[in-house]
Structures are given as structure tokens and as C-alpha cells.
């Protein structure tokens, strides 16, 4: 029977991916996934306008999260309350409806409220319209840049949202250690 040290040495020398568990992947690392978006949004909507794209949310759904009638995390009361507060911040930053359609929020209005926008994007509960276009994209990219893993201090992790074949339109930190 091999000792633990000889096993560790064998794994290190072989540099085998089989010796590394999923939660022990090298850091920093980046993951990117594709999220399909909603095909349509009700006429009562909230448009979060940025320099590169507009994120359109169903206003009734945002109001539901803000009122607590829709929970972001049903088994985690504290997290649901946090997202309800973020939805309220987003609603409080909304300007009047344009052309009788969407209320608007400038992306830089309330930074913390952008986490709610990211939550809605990750769930596919939004539309994204690139600037200079009238047509929503079918899907977006969500990229996580993980700067530290485990108990190693000094890392910075972030999440970015982008249009395939185009630029990133939203990003924010997700962890600092």
C-alpha cells in the first residue's frame, strides 16, 4: 500500500486531471455559460439602460419581488429579503414611462440594484436589446471570473454579462477575500 506522500507525488508528477477534485481546480479560473432569454415581455416593463445595451424586465415581476410576493430564494429568507430590497431600489430609481411603454433606469443609478438585474438575467427573466438595435438577442453570455478559491486570501471574483459576438454590458464583483 502506497503512502499518502507517494500518492501526492505521483499525482503531482503525472499532473493528472483525475487527481484534482472539482472544488480544487486551479485559481484563478473563468467559466462562461449561455443563458436563453425571454422571447417577450409584457407592455408594462422596466428598461435598465446602459452604454452598450438595455435590459428589459417585466415591471409586474419586479414589483412582485419588491413586495415579497415572489421570492428569489424561497428557502433562504435573508437572501430573499436582500433581493426584495434590491428590487425596491431599482423601482425607486425608475423614471417616467417613455412613449407609454417602459419605465427607465440608468444603469449607474443604484449599483446594488444591479445585482437584482443580474439575478433576473441569470434566470433568463429579461430581454436584452443591444444599443443601435430594436431587436432583442435570444441569449447572453454569463462569465464568472473566480480570483480565489478556498481559504486563500487576496482574491477578487466578478460576474459579467455579454452579448455573444459583442461586448460585455454589465459586470460587478461577486466576492472579495
Backbone as JSON, one array per atom type, in Angstrom:
{
  "sequence": "XXXXXXXXXXXXXXXXXXXXXXXXXXXXXXXXXXXXXXXXXXXXXXXXXXXXXXXXXXXXXXXXXXXXXXXXXXXXXXXXXXXXXXXXXXXXXXXXXXXXXXXXXXXXXXXXXXXXXXXXXXXXXXXXXXXXXXXXXXXXXXXXXXXXXXXXXXXXXXXXXXXXXXXXXXXXXXXXX",
  "N": [[0.83, -1.17, 0.0], [0.64, 2.14, -0.94], [2.1, 5.08, 0.49], [0.57, 8.11, 1.69], [2.05, 10.36, 0.91], [3.57, 9.44, -1.26], [1.55, 9.0, -3.07], [0.56, 11.62, -3.44], [2.84, 12.75, -4.57], [3.01, 11.2, -6.91], [0.68, 11.98, -8.22], [1.21, 14.7, -8.58], [3.49, 14.63, -10.21], [2.51, 13.32, -12.45], [0.62, 15.08, -13.2], [-2.09, 14.73, -13.49], [-5.47, 15.18, -14.39], [-7.26, 13.68, -13.05], [-6.53, 13.56, -10.43], [-7.32, 15.86, -9.28], [-9.92, 17.36, -7.6], [-13.17, 18.72, -8.34], [-13.66, 21.03, -6.79], [-11.13, 21.82, -6.3], [-9.89, 23.02, -8.39], [-7.46, 24.8, -10.35], [-6.68, 28.19, -9.48], [-6.51, 31.58, -10.52], [-9.71, 31.13, -12.18], [-11.95, 30.89, -15.01], [-15.32, 30.76, -15.93], [-17.78, 30.32, -18.41], [-21.09, 30.64, -19.44], [-24.05, 30.04, -21.41], [-27.1, 31.77, -21.48], [-30.44, 31.46, -22.15], [-32.85, 33.85, -23.11], [-36.01, 35.54, -22.31], [-38.63, 35.48, -24.72], [-40.62, 37.33, -25.03], [-41.8, 40.28, -23.35], [-44.07, 41.74, -21.05], [-46.15, 44.6, -21.84], [-46.02, 46.46, -19.81], [-43.23, 47.46, -18.5], [-39.78, 47.56, -17.32], [-36.99, 49.28, -18.14], [-33.58, 48.94, -18.07], [-31.06, 50.96, -18.72], [-27.96, 50.99, -20.31], [-24.6, 51.85, -21.41], [-24.1, 50.12, -23.48], [-26.16, 48.3, -23.89], [-29.68, 47.6, -23.39], [-31.5, 46.35, -20.74], [-34.46, 44.7, -20.4], [-37.1, 44.33, -18.22], [-39.93, 42.62, -16.85], [-42.27, 44.65, -15.46], [-44.3, 44.05, -13.59], [-43.34, 41.69, -12.48], [-40.94, 42.56, -11.28], [-42.06, 44.28, -9.39], [-43.41, 42.34, -7.91], [-41.27, 40.9, -6.73], [-40.22, 43.02, -5.21], [-42.33, 43.51, -3.43], [-42.35, 41.18, -2.06], [-43.99, 39.1, -2.75], [-43.11, 37.41, -4.64], [-40.48, 35.25, -4.25], [-36.97, 35.34, -4.31], [-35.22, 33.41, -3.38], [-36.64, 30.92, -2.09], [-36.12, 29.22, 0.15], [-34.36, 30.6, 1.66], [-34.64, 33.05, 3.65], [-33.27, 35.45, 4.38], [-31.7, 36.02, 2.11], [-33.7, 36.28, 0.17], [-34.99, 38.54, 1.18], [-32.96, 40.43, 0.87], [-32.79, 40.54, -1.95], [-35.36, 41.47, -2.48], [-35.16, 44.02, -1.39], [-33.27, 45.06, -3.17], [-34.75, 45.02, -5.53], [-36.67, 46.92, -4.85], [-35.0, 49.18, -4.7], [-34.31, 49.41, -7.37], [-36.82, 49.99, -8.51], [-37.3, 52.42, -7.25], [-35.52, 54.07, -8.51], [-36.54, 54.35, -10.99], [-37.57, 56.15, -13.84], [-40.14, 58.17, -15.42], [-42.47, 56.61, -17.69], [-41.54, 56.01, -21.07], [-42.89, 57.07, -24.07], [-45.23, 55.84, -23.3], [-44.55, 53.24, -22.75], [-42.02, 51.48, -21.47], [-40.83, 52.06, -18.15], [-37.84, 53.73, -17.17], [-34.47, 53.12, -16.08], [-31.37, 54.39, -15.36], [-28.31, 52.75, -15.76], [-26.27, 53.32, -13.91], [-27.54, 54.27, -11.68], [-28.28, 52.99, -9.11], [-26.01, 51.07, -7.74], [-26.1, 48.68, -6.18], [-28.61, 47.7, -6.81], [-28.19, 46.64, -9.28], [-27.37, 44.04, -8.91], [-29.75, 42.71, -8.62], [-30.73, 42.97, -11.22], [-28.8, 41.42, -12.53], [-29.41, 38.94, -11.35], [-31.96, 38.49, -12.45], [-31.24, 38.34, -15.15], [-29.55, 36.06, -15.15], [-31.44, 34.11, -14.61], [-32.82, 34.15, -16.93], [-34.98, 35.78, -17.14], [-35.56, 38.16, -18.63], [-35.13, 40.61, -21.26], [-32.66, 41.51, -23.64], [-31.51, 44.23, -25.36], [-29.35, 45.24, -27.75], [-27.54, 48.34, -27.94], [-28.36, 50.57, -30.55], [-29.96, 48.87, -31.89], [-33.2, 47.41, -32.48], [-34.02, 44.97, -31.89], [-34.33, 42.3, -29.66], [-31.77, 40.16, -28.26], [-31.38, 36.59, -28.43], [-30.03, 35.12, -26.55], [-27.63, 35.37, -23.87], [-24.24, 35.74, -22.68], [-22.84, 34.6, -19.64], [-20.28, 35.29, -17.59], [-18.09, 34.12, -15.16], [-15.46, 35.2, -13.28], [-13.25, 33.82, -11.29], [-11.33, 34.63, -8.7], [-10.12, 33.74, -6.37], [-9.84, 30.77, -4.42], [-11.16, 28.54, -2.04], [-9.5, 28.84, 1.05], [-7.67, 30.8, 0.5], [-6.45, 34.0, 0.81], [-6.97, 37.3, -0.64], [-8.13, 37.35, -3.15], [-10.26, 38.27, -5.94], [-13.41, 38.11, -7.19], [-15.63, 38.13, -10.0], [-18.57, 38.87, -11.98], [-19.75, 38.89, -15.28], [-21.89, 40.07, -17.89], [-22.74, 39.46, -21.2], [-23.23, 40.04, -24.74], [-23.39, 37.56, -27.13], [-20.7, 37.49, -29.4], [-20.33, 40.15, -29.2], [-19.76, 43.0, -27.03], [-19.25, 43.06, -23.39], [-21.89, 44.02, -21.27], [-22.67, 44.44, -18.66], [-21.37, 44.25, -15.4], [-20.07, 43.17, -12.23], [-18.58, 42.95, -8.91], [-18.36, 39.78, -7.22], [-17.22, 38.53, -5.1], [-14.83, 39.23, -2.58], [-11.79, 38.54, -1.15]],
  "CA": [[0.0, 0.0, 0.0], [1.44, 3.36, -1.06], [1.84, 6.1, 1.5], [-0.13, 9.31, 1.2], [3.02, 11.25, 0.26], [3.93, 8.91, -2.57], [0.37, 9.23, -3.91], [0.58, 13.03, -3.77], [3.95, 12.95, -5.5], [2.64, 10.59, -8.19], [-0.31, 12.86, -8.84], [1.88, 15.94, -8.98], [4.37, 14.35, -11.34], [1.7, 12.97, -13.61], [-0.25, 16.24, -13.49], [-3.32, 14.14, -13.97], [-6.7, 15.84, -14.01], [-8.01, 12.77, -12.2], [-6.12, 13.76, -9.05], [-7.85, 17.14, -8.83], [-11.36, 17.4, -7.44], [-13.78, 19.9, -8.97], [-13.51, 22.21, -5.95], [-9.71, 22.1, -6.14], [-9.36, 23.47, -9.67], [-6.52, 25.91, -10.18], [-7.24, 29.54, -9.43], [-7.88, 31.96, -10.88], [-10.32, 30.41, -13.3], [-13.07, 31.58, -15.64], [-16.34, 29.91, -16.52], [-18.74, 31.07, -19.22], [-22.25, 29.85, -19.81], [-25.05, 30.71, -22.25], [-28.43, 31.82, -20.86], [-31.52, 31.84, -23.07], [-33.68, 34.92, -22.55], [-37.43, 35.52, -22.64], [-38.96, 35.89, -26.07], [-41.43, 38.55, -24.95], [-42.01, 40.91, -22.04], [-45.34, 42.46, -21.09], [-46.02, 46.02, -22.2], [-45.63, 47.16, -18.6], [-41.87, 46.97, -18.32], [-38.75, 48.41, -16.74], [-35.8, 49.2, -19.0], [-32.34, 49.36, -17.43], [-30.3, 51.44, -19.87], [-26.52, 51.16, -20.13], [-23.9, 52.38, -22.57], [-23.97, 49.13, -24.55], [-27.38, 47.52, -24.09], [-30.8, 47.85, -22.5], [-32.09, 45.15, -20.17], [-35.89, 44.95, -20.22], [-37.7, 43.43, -17.24], [-41.38, 42.72, -16.67], [-42.48, 45.51, -14.31], [-45.11, 43.34, -12.59], [-42.46, 40.72, -11.81], [-40.05, 43.34, -10.4], [-42.91, 44.71, -8.27], [-43.65, 41.14, -7.1], [-40.07, 40.69, -5.9], [-40.13, 44.14, -4.26], [-43.38, 43.35, -2.42], [-42.16, 39.91, -1.36], [-44.94, 38.08, -3.2], [-42.26, 36.46, -5.37], [-39.23, 35.12, -3.51], [-35.82, 34.96, -5.13], [-34.65, 32.21, -2.8], [-37.71, 30.53, -1.17], [-35.66, 28.55, 1.38], [-33.39, 31.47, 2.31], [-35.36, 34.29, 3.92], [-32.38, 36.61, 4.37], [-31.32, 36.31, 0.72], [-34.91, 36.78, -0.49], [-35.2, 39.91, 1.66], [-31.93, 41.25, 0.22], [-33.19, 40.75, -3.35], [-36.55, 42.32, -2.45], [-34.65, 45.39, -1.2], [-32.63, 45.47, -4.42], [-35.84, 45.3, -6.48], [-37.23, 48.21, -4.42], [-34.05, 50.22, -5.12], [-34.44, 49.55, -8.82], [-38.08, 50.69, -8.75], [-37.2, 53.82, -6.78], [-34.69, 54.81, -9.47], [-37.23, 54.38, -12.28], [-38.11, 57.41, -14.35], [-41.44, 58.01, -16.08], [-42.57, 55.78, -18.89], [-41.22, 56.66, -22.34], [-43.85, 56.72, -25.12], [-46.26, 54.97, -22.74], [-44.1, 51.85, -22.67], [-41.19, 51.1, -20.33], [-40.17, 52.98, -17.23], [-36.4, 53.55, -17.4], [-33.47, 53.3, -15.03], [-29.99, 54.5, -15.87], [-27.56, 51.67, -15.12], [-25.42, 53.78, -12.82], [-28.37, 54.87, -10.64], [-28.08, 52.32, -7.84], [-25.14, 49.94, -8.05], [-26.55, 47.45, -5.53], [-29.79, 47.2, -7.53], [-27.74, 45.9, -10.46], [-27.32, 42.62, -8.57], [-31.09, 42.19, -8.94], [-30.76, 42.86, -12.69], [-28.0, 40.23, -12.84], [-30.21, 37.78, -10.93], [-33.0, 38.29, -13.46], [-30.58, 37.9, -16.38], [-29.11, 34.67, -14.98], [-32.62, 33.25, -14.66], [-33.43, 34.26, -18.25], [-36.22, 36.54, -16.99], [-35.31, 39.51, -19.16], [-34.73, 40.75, -22.66], [-31.51, 42.39, -23.81], [-31.51, 44.87, -26.67], [-28.09, 45.97, -27.94], [-27.69, 49.72, -28.39], [-28.35, 50.67, -32.0], [-30.83, 47.83, -32.45], [-34.55, 47.33, -31.91], [-34.3, 43.55, -31.77], [-33.68, 41.64, -28.53], [-30.97, 38.98, -28.54], [-32.01, 35.37, -27.94], [-29.3, 34.6, -25.4], [-26.48, 36.16, -23.42], [-23.17, 35.02, -22.01], [-22.58, 34.97, -18.26], [-18.9, 34.87, -17.3], [-17.61, 34.25, -13.79], [-14.01, 35.21, -13.1], [-13.05, 33.45, -9.9], [-9.96, 35.03, -8.4], [-9.55, 32.98, -5.26], [-10.59, 29.57, -4.1], [-10.88, 28.01, -0.71], [-9.12, 29.75, 2.13], [-6.55, 31.64, 0.06], [-6.9, 35.4, 0.81], [-6.43, 38.21, -1.64], [-8.73, 37.18, -4.47], [-11.38, 39.11, -6.35], [-14.23, 37.4, -8.17], [-16.58, 39.02, -10.65], [-19.51, 38.28, -12.95], [-20.01, 39.78, -16.41], [-22.96, 39.67, -18.78], [-22.41, 39.95, -22.53], [-23.97, 39.61, -25.92], [-22.48, 36.74, -27.94], [-20.11, 38.16, -30.55], [-20.3, 41.6, -28.93], [-19.07, 43.35, -25.79], [-19.92, 42.87, -22.12], [-22.7, 45.2, -20.99], [-22.9, 44.59, -17.24], [-20.43, 43.5, -14.58], [-19.95, 43.59, -10.85], [-17.85, 41.99, -8.08], [-19.18, 38.8, -6.52], [-16.53, 38.15, -3.85], [-13.5, 39.8, -2.32], [-11.27, 37.87, 0.05]],
  "C": [[0.88, 1.24, 0.0], [1.1, 4.31, 0.08], [1.14, 7.29, 0.85], [0.83, 10.21, 0.43], [3.42, 10.74, -1.12], [2.77, 9.1, -3.55], [0.32, 10.7, -4.36], [1.67, 13.31, -4.79], [3.62, 12.37, -6.88], [1.63, 11.46, -8.94], [0.33, 14.13, -9.37], [2.73, 15.7, -10.21], [3.57, 14.03, -12.6], [0.85, 14.14, -14.08], [-1.58, 15.78, -14.06], [-4.52, 14.92, -13.48], [-7.55, 14.96, -13.09], [-7.67, 12.94, -10.73], [-6.68, 15.06, -8.47], [-9.37, 17.06, -8.76], [-11.9, 18.69, -8.04], [-13.59, 21.16, -8.13], [-12.05, 22.56, -5.69], [-9.08, 22.55, -7.46], [-8.44, 24.65, -9.47], [-7.23, 27.26, -10.22], [-6.18, 30.52, -9.92], [-8.41, 31.13, -12.04], [-11.54, 31.2, -13.79], [-14.03, 30.54, -16.18], [-17.31, 30.81, -17.28], [-19.88, 30.14, -19.59], [-23.21, 30.7, -20.64], [-26.4, 30.63, -21.54], [-29.42, 32.27, -21.92], [-32.43, 32.84, -22.37], [-35.13, 34.77, -22.97], [-37.64, 36.04, -24.06], [-39.77, 37.18, -26.05], [-41.55, 39.0, -23.5], [-43.33, 41.66, -22.14], [-45.1, 43.93, -21.41], [-45.65, 46.88, -21.0], [-44.25, 46.65, -18.21], [-40.97, 48.02, -17.69], [-37.5, 48.21, -17.57], [-34.6, 49.77, -18.26], [-31.36, 49.66, -18.56], [-28.83, 51.59, -19.49], [-25.9, 51.72, -21.41], [-23.92, 51.41, -23.75], [-25.23, 48.34, -24.85], [-28.44, 47.98, -23.11], [-31.36, 46.51, -22.05], [-33.54, 45.49, -19.85], [-36.46, 43.87, -19.3], [-39.2, 43.66, -17.2], [-41.62, 43.49, -15.37], [-43.3, 44.83, -13.21], [-44.26, 42.33, -11.81], [-41.52, 41.44, -10.85], [-40.84, 43.8, -9.18], [-43.22, 43.53, -7.34], [-42.48, 40.81, -6.2], [-39.98, 41.77, -4.83], [-41.14, 43.99, -3.12], [-43.23, 42.07, -1.61], [-43.16, 38.84, -1.74], [-44.27, 37.05, -4.1], [-40.94, 36.44, -4.61], [-38.1, 34.68, -4.43], [-35.23, 33.64, -4.67], [-35.62, 31.71, -1.72], [-37.24, 29.89, 0.15], [-34.64, 29.39, 2.15], [-34.01, 32.85, 2.51], [-34.47, 35.52, 3.83], [-31.99, 37.01, 2.95], [-32.53, 36.85, -0.05], [-35.2, 38.23, -0.09], [-34.2, 40.86, 1.01], [-32.33, 41.55, -1.23], [-34.47, 41.58, -3.45], [-36.13, 43.78, -2.28], [-33.99, 45.91, -2.48], [-33.68, 45.78, -5.49], [-36.5, 46.64, -6.14], [-36.32, 49.36, -4.85], [-34.17, 50.48, -6.62], [-35.72, 50.32, -9.15], [-38.01, 52.15, -8.33], [-36.38, 54.68, -7.73], [-35.38, 54.99, -10.81], [-37.76, 55.77, -12.6], [-39.43, 57.12, -15.04], [-41.34, 57.14, -17.33], [-42.24, 56.63, -20.13], [-42.22, 56.17, -23.38], [-44.92, 55.75, -24.6], [-45.83, 53.54, -22.59], [-43.32, 51.63, -21.38], [-40.78, 52.29, -19.46], [-38.67, 52.73, -17.4], [-35.59, 53.8, -16.14], [-32.13, 53.4, -15.72], [-29.15, 53.52, -15.08], [-26.78, 52.14, -13.89], [-26.22, 54.36, -11.64], [-28.11, 54.28, -9.26], [-27.3, 51.04, -8.1], [-25.67, 48.65, -7.44], [-27.77, 46.85, -6.23], [-29.4, 46.41, -8.77], [-27.58, 44.4, -10.18], [-28.68, 41.97, -8.84], [-31.22, 42.01, -10.45], [-29.97, 41.63, -13.12], [-28.74, 38.95, -12.48], [-31.28, 37.46, -11.98], [-32.39, 37.8, -14.78], [-30.15, 36.44, -16.28], [-30.26, 33.69, -15.06], [-33.29, 33.28, -16.03], [-34.71, 35.08, -18.24], [-36.05, 37.98, -17.44], [-35.17, 39.43, -20.67], [-33.54, 41.7, -22.68], [-31.53, 42.9, -25.24], [-30.21, 45.64, -26.81], [-28.37, 47.4, -28.38], [-27.53, 49.77, -29.91], [-29.22, 49.64, -32.68], [-32.2, 47.94, -31.8], [-34.92, 45.89, -31.58], [-33.58, 42.95, -30.56], [-32.85, 40.44, -28.99], [-31.66, 37.77, -27.91], [-31.34, 34.84, -26.67], [-28.15, 35.55, -25.06], [-25.43, 35.21, -22.86], [-23.07, 35.52, -20.57], [-21.2, 34.4, -17.93], [-18.57, 35.16, -15.84], [-16.09, 34.17, -13.81], [-13.76, 34.98, -11.61], [-11.58, 33.67, -9.56], [-9.33, 34.31, -7.25], [-10.44, 31.8, -4.97], [-10.21, 29.14, -2.69], [-10.53, 29.1, 0.28], [-7.95, 30.65, 1.77], [-7.04, 33.09, 0.0], [-6.35, 36.17, -0.38], [-7.04, 38.1, -3.02], [-9.91, 38.11, -4.69], [-12.13, 38.35, -7.42], [-15.27, 38.36, -8.74], [-17.46, 38.25, -11.62], [-19.79, 39.33, -14.02], [-21.11, 39.19, -17.28], [-22.68, 40.29, -20.14], [-23.31, 39.39, -23.6], [-23.01, 38.78, -26.77], [-22.0, 37.49, -29.18], [-20.0, 39.66, -30.38], [-19.6, 41.81, -27.59], [-19.91, 43.0, -24.55], [-20.67, 44.14, -21.79], [-22.97, 45.43, -19.51], [-21.89, 43.74, -16.49], [-20.39, 44.05, -13.18], [-19.16, 42.54, -10.06], [-18.82, 41.02, -7.4], [-18.53, 38.34, -5.22], [-15.18, 38.85, -3.79], [-13.0, 39.11, -1.07], [-9.89, 38.4, 0.39]]
}
